[in-house]
Structures are given as C-alpha cells and as structure tokens.
Amino acid sequence: MADGAAEKGGGLKEWIKSIAIAVVAWLFLRAFVVGAFYIPSPSMVPTFLVGDVLFVARPTYGINVPLVGWRIPGFRDPRHADIVVFNSVEQAGLDVVKRVAGTPGDTLEMRERVLYRNGQVVEEPWAHYDRPSDPDQNRSRIRDWTAGRLVGRDRETYNPDRNNWGPLVVPPDSLFVMGDNRDDSWDGRYWGFLPRRNVTGSPLIIYYSWDKASWRPLPFLTATRWNRIFTIPR
C-alpha cells in the first residue's frame, strides 16, 4: 500500500512538473518568439479582415523584456510599407496593427489622398477608400497636433483633414503609421507619431479567419474563410 501511494504521489508530482514546464515554455514563446493577434476592426481592410487571426513574430524589431526594463535588439528597424504591431499610445495594454508610412527624418504630406514622402509620390496599392463624400468628424484632432509641427506652410490658413495634411518631419526614434482602410482607421493622422519602442512585432501569417458577421450559427466554426488561412500579409 505504501509503495502504491508513493508511486501515485510521484506520478502526480511529475504530472504537475510537466504542466508547469509547458506553461513556462508557452509564456516564454508568447513573450519573446511568437504571439497571436486577432483583427477586431476594419482599419486594415483589404490587407486584414475582421476575424483574421495572425501569428506575430516578436524578435523582428526587438523585444521589451517585462518587469526589468531591458530591450533585446531586433534583426532590423521598421521600413517603409512594413506592417507592424505595436502598443497603443492612447490605451495601455491595447495592441494595434498598422502600416509604416514614414521613418525618422522623412517629410510627409498628404494631398487629396496622395501620400508624398520627401517630395515624391508614394505608390500605395494597399490603400483603400470607400467613403469619398463622408466628412471627417475628427479633423480638429489632426490640426491640434500637426499645426505646431508644420514645415514650410502657413499655419493660419492650414485646415487639414484625413486626406490633406502636413508637411511634417518624423522625429528621431519615431514612426508614422496609417491603416490601409484610410476612411475607417484611427491612426497616426489623429494621434501623432509612434514611438519606436512601442513596436512589438511583425505579422507572419494569417493562421485562421472567420466571418464574424455571418448569418450562420457558431460562425467561428461554420463561417471559416478557407481561402485566407496560411496566407502571408503584404
């Protein structure tokens, strides 16, 4: 009886140990290697749809080590047109995904939906517009933060909206990001430059996708977008 009890006790300890190791390994992978990200809004349509679930690579741009304040250097810095995942500058704990439009030192301007970088037109095949006549209700937010940063333009006559703003110079250790769905994205046009340290990863692959608005019952299981699974975002 004693031997049997000892064996059961030893088996329970091994089981608990295995679970603990698995949990620690999962937490390590999630914090330092790869994480999951669910797309909750249409701000990146058509690149991402509501209901896409992504794997995100943590090491690409560097990793902020929790609690100790250290930063592990990344493989490279964000580049123009990169899609990045970052910590929101407005809401703590919220992860956001957008596309890089400007890096430090760039002069950015938008005129009638056309983005100019350092005086040159930027080709943006991913940019999506679907509300041409919709007034911008938040244009005051754009003016509030951009007016004091204008370069070579009269501030008195400056009246920006989401399709017309700047020129602005991206400061050091910062990025300028926008959503691909330009008529329905709360992005750098409204809240300003993104600190480089806020960037936490780069999307690797869409590993699942489902149509949340589907009429079918249990859409997570019955409204799978099979054509999007295992596609690589561009």
N, C-alpha and C positions, 0 to 999 in steps of 0.2 A: 504493500500500500504506500509506504513512504517513497519507494523508488518511483512508483507511478505518479505520485503527487509531484515529486521533484522533476520528472520528465515533462509533466503538464506545465509546471511553473517555468521550466527552461524554455519550452515551446512558446509560451506567452511572451516571455522576455524577447525572444528572437523575433517574434511577430511584431511587437511594439518597436523594436530596434529597426526592423526593415521599413515600417511605416514612417518612422522618424527620418531615416535616411532619404526615403523617397520625397518627403515633404521638403527637407532641406535642399535637395537637388532641384526640385521644382522651383522653389523660391530663388535659388541661385540662377537658374536658367532664365526665369522671368525677369529678374533684375538686371542681369549682365549679358545675356545672349539673345534671347528672342521673347517677344511678348505678343499678345493678341490685342486687336483693336477692332471695335465694332463701329460701323459708319451709321450714325443716328440721324443725319440731316442731308439734304440735297446740295450742300455747298460745294461739293467737288464733282457734281454731275458734268459731263458724262464719264469722267475717269472712274469715279466711285459712285455706286448707287446705295440708297438707304437699304440696309440689310446685308451689305458686304461685310465679311469678317476677314481681317488681314493678319498675316504674320508680319511682325515688325522686327527688323534687325537692330539691336541695341548698340553694338560696337562701332557702327559705321562712322558716326560723328563724335564719339566719345561718350563716356558714362559717368554720371554723377553718383558717387558712392554714398548710399544713405547713411545718415547719422554722423559720419566722420567728416563730411565736407570735402572729401577728396574728389578729384576728377581723373579718370583714366583717359588718356588721349585716344582719339579715334583714328581711323585709317585716312580720313581726309576731311576737309571742310565742305559745307554745303556749296553747291554750284548752281548757276542759273538753270531754272527749269526742274531742279530736283524737287521731289515730293518729300516733305519732312513731317514727322510727328513731333509735337512739342508741348510743353506745359503752358497752359493759358496764362497770359499776362494779366487777365482780369479776374479769373476764378481759380483759386487754389485747388489742386487736385484734379483739374479737368485737363484731359489730353485732347489735342486738336490736330487735324491734318490739313495742310495747305501746300501750295507750290511756291518755290522761291522765285521772286521776280527781280530782286536786287541784292547784291552783296556789298560789303564795305567799300566806300569810295564811289559807288555808282550814282549818277544823277538820273533820277527817274521822273517821268512826266507821263500823264495820260491825256490824250486829246481825242474826243469823240470815239472812245472805246479803244483807241490805238495806243499801245504802250511804247514809249520811247525810252531807251537806255543809252545814256551818254550821247544823246542827239540822234541815235539811229533807231529806226523802226524795229520792234521785236516781233518776229513771227510767232504767233501763239495758236497753233492748230487745235489745242485743247480748250481754248476759251469758249464759253457757251453763254449766249444771250437769248432770252426768250420773252422779255418784257420791255419792248422798245419805248413804250409810252408811259411806263409806270414812274411816277415822280419819286424822287429819293427823299424819304422822310427823315433821313439822318444826316443830311448834308451839313448841318451845323456842327456835328461831331467831326467831320472832315476838316472844316475850316478851323475849329478850335485848336487842333494840334498841328496843322500844317502851316497856318498863316505865319507863325514866327520862324519857320524854317525855310521859307521860300528863297529861291536863288534866282536873281535876275528878273524879278517880276514885281509889279506894283501891288502892294498888299491892299491898298484902298479899293481897287477895282476887282480884287480876287473874289470869286464867287464859285467855289468848287462844288462838284457833286461826284458820285461814284465813277463817272465816266470821264471826268475832266478835273485834273488836279496837278499840283506841282508847278515847276520842277523842285525836287527835294534831293538832298545828298544823303545817302545811307551812312550813318556814323560808324566808327570802328566797333568791332565786336557785336555787330548787329546785322539783321537781315530785314528785307521787306518781303512779305508773303501775301498771296491772294488765293482765294478759292477759284477753281476753274469755272464754276457757275457764277458769273460775275454779277448777275441780277439778284442773287439769293445767297450771298456769302458775307458773313460778318468777319472781316479780316483786317489786315494792316491799314487799309484805307480809312478805317474808322477808329482804330485804337493805337496806330502808330507802328514804330519799329519793334522788331522781335529781338530780344537779347540772345546772342549766340548760345549762352549757357542753357537756355530753355529747351534747346533742341535735344530730343531723346532718342531718335531713331529714324530709320527709313523703311517704308513698306517693301516687303519682299514679294509677297504673293497673296492673292485672294484665295483662301482655302475653303471658304463656304459663302454662299449667298442665297438669300431668300427674300421673297416679295412680301413685306410686312402688310401691304395694303390689299393683299389678295382676298377674294371672297371665300376662299376655301377654308374649311375648319383646320385648326392647327397649322397655319401657314409655314411655321418654322420647318415642318416636316413635309408638307404637301405642296408648297409653292417654291421649291428649290429652283434656283436659276442654274441649271446644269452647265450652260454654256459659259458661265463666269468662273466656275470652280477651277483652281490651279492656273488662273491666268496671271500674268505679271503686269502690274500697273506701269504705265508710261506717262 
